[in-house]
Amino acid sequence: MQRRFIQERFNKDTPFYTPESSIINLINENDGDFQQVTSENELTNTITMTLSDENYIILQDNDLIVADQNKRTQYCDDNAISWSIEEE
């Protein structure tokens, strides 16, 4: 399972949302692969998370992950950062 969180901003003044290290560690500890790439113009940021289907299902119910998803949504809404999620 691969999930991409894509953020787009209008200018470089507002930082992109980045999960806390505890979230990144949780993903990686569950045999995941967390990567973050910012475009050359610095207006698009893509976070890619790759997990087995089983670990993805387990992490969906994790309280820390759910809290981070809510925090991410609020941060992006508050800072006029548009975002989308793609899954494969």
C-alpha positions as a Markdown table, in Angstrom:
| # | Residue | x | y | z |
|---|---|---|---|---|
| 1 | Met | 0.0 | 0.0 | 0.0 |
| 2 | Gln | 1.3 | 3.4 | -1.0 |
| 3 | Arg | -0.3 | 6.6 | 0.2 |
| 4 | Arg | 0.7 | 10.1 | -0.9 |
| 5 | Phe | -0.2 | 13.3 | 0.9 |
| 6 | Ile | 0.2 | 16.2 | -1.5 |
| 7 | Gln | 0.3 | 19.8 | -0.2 |
| 8 | Glu | 0.2 | 22.9 | -2.4 |
| 9 | Arg | 0.8 | 26.4 | -1.2 |
| 10 | Phe | 0.6 | 29.8 | -2.8 |
| 11 | Asn | 3.9 | 31.1 | -1.5 |
| 12 | Lys | 7.0 | 30.0 | 0.4 |
| 13 | Asp | 6.3 | 32.0 | 3.5 |
| 14 | Thr | 4.1 | 29.3 | 5.1 |
| 15 | Pro | 5.8 | 26.0 | 6.1 |
| 16 | Phe | 4.3 | 22.8 | 4.9 |
| 17 | Tyr | 2.8 | 20.4 | 7.4 |
| 18 | Thr | 5.3 | 17.8 | 8.6 |
| 19 | Pro | 4.4 | 15.0 | 11.0 |
| 20 | Glu | 6.2 | 14.9 | 14.3 |
| 21 | Ser | 9.2 | 12.4 | 14.5 |
| 22 | Ser | 7.1 | 10.1 | 16.7 |
| 23 | Ile | 4.7 | 9.6 | 13.7 |
| 24 | Ile | 7.5 | 9.0 | 11.2 |
| 25 | Asn | 9.1 | 6.6 | 13.7 |
| 26 | Leu | 5.8 | 4.7 | 14.1 |
| 27 | Ile | 5.5 | 4.3 | 10.4 |
| 28 | Asn | 9.1 | 3.1 | 10.0 |
| 29 | Glu | 8.8 | 0.8 | 13.0 |
| 30 | Asn | 6.0 | -1.0 | 11.2 |
| 31 | Asp | 8.2 | -1.9 | 8.3 |
| 32 | Gly | 7.0 | 1.3 | 6.5 |
| 33 | Asp | 8.9 | 3.7 | 4.3 |
| 34 | Phe | 8.4 | 7.4 | 4.9 |
| 35 | Gln | 9.6 | 9.9 | 2.4 |
| 36 | Gln | 9.1 | 13.6 | 1.9 |
| 37 | Val | 9.9 | 15.6 | -1.3 |
| 38 | Thr | 9.5 | 19.3 | -2.1 |
| 39 | Ser | 9.2 | 20.4 | -5.7 |
| 40 | Glu | 11.9 | 22.6 | -7.3 |
| 41 | Asn | 9.6 | 25.7 | -7.1 |
| 42 | Glu | 9.0 | 24.8 | -3.4 |
| 43 | Leu | 5.2 | 25.2 | -3.8 |
| 44 | Thr | 4.3 | 21.5 | -3.7 |
| 45 | Asn | 5.3 | 18.9 | -1.1 |
| 46 | Thr | 4.6 | 15.2 | -1.3 |
| 47 | Ile | 4.8 | 12.8 | 1.7 |
| 48 | Thr | 4.9 | 9.2 | 0.6 |
| 49 | Met | 4.2 | 6.4 | 3.0 |
| 50 | Thr | 4.6 | 2.8 | 1.9 |
| 51 | Leu | 3.3 | 0.0 | 4.1 |
| 52 | Ser | 2.1 | -3.6 | 3.8 |
| 53 | Asp | -1.6 | -3.8 | 3.6 |
| 54 | Glu | -1.7 | -5.5 | 7.0 |
| 55 | Asn | 0.3 | -2.8 | 8.7 |
| 56 | Tyr | -1.6 | 0.0 | 7.0 |
| 57 | Ile | -4.9 | -1.4 | 8.4 |
| 58 | Ile | -3.3 | -1.6 | 11.9 |
| 59 | Leu | -2.0 | 2.0 | 11.8 |
| 60 | Gln | -5.3 | 3.4 | 10.6 |
| 61 | Asp | -6.8 | 2.7 | 14.1 |
| 62 | Asn | -3.7 | 4.0 | 16.0 |
| 63 | Asp | -4.7 | 6.9 | 18.2 |
| 64 | Leu | -1.4 | 8.8 | 17.4 |
| 65 | Ile | -2.0 | 8.5 | 13.7 |
| 66 | Val | -5.7 | 9.6 | 13.9 |
| 67 | Ala | -4.7 | 12.6 | 16.1 |
| 68 | Asp | -2.0 | 13.5 | 13.6 |
| 69 | Gln | -4.4 | 13.3 | 10.7 |
| 70 | Asn | -6.7 | 15.8 | 12.5 |
| 71 | Lys | -3.8 | 18.0 | 13.3 |
| 72 | Arg | -2.7 | 18.0 | 9.7 |
| 73 | Thr | -6.1 | 18.9 | 8.4 |
| 74 | Gln | -6.4 | 21.8 | 10.8 |
| 75 | Tyr | -3.0 | 23.1 | 10.1 |
| 76 | Cys | -3.5 | 23.0 | 6.3 |
| 77 | Asp | -7.0 | 24.6 | 6.6 |
| 78 | Asp | -5.7 | 27.3 | 9.0 |
| 79 | Asn | -2.7 | 28.1 | 6.6 |
| 80 | Ala | -4.6 | 28.0 | 3.2 |
| 81 | Ile | -2.6 | 24.9 | 2.1 |
| 82 | Ser | -4.6 | 22.8 | -0.3 |
| 83 | Trp | -4.0 | 19.1 | 0.0 |
| 84 | Ser | -5.1 | 15.7 | -1.4 |
| 85 | Ile | -4.4 | 12.1 | -0.7 |
| 86 | Glu | -3.7 | 9.4 | -3.3 |
| 87 | Glu | -3.6 | 5.7 | -2.5 |
| 88 | Glu | -2.4 | 2.7 | -4.6 |
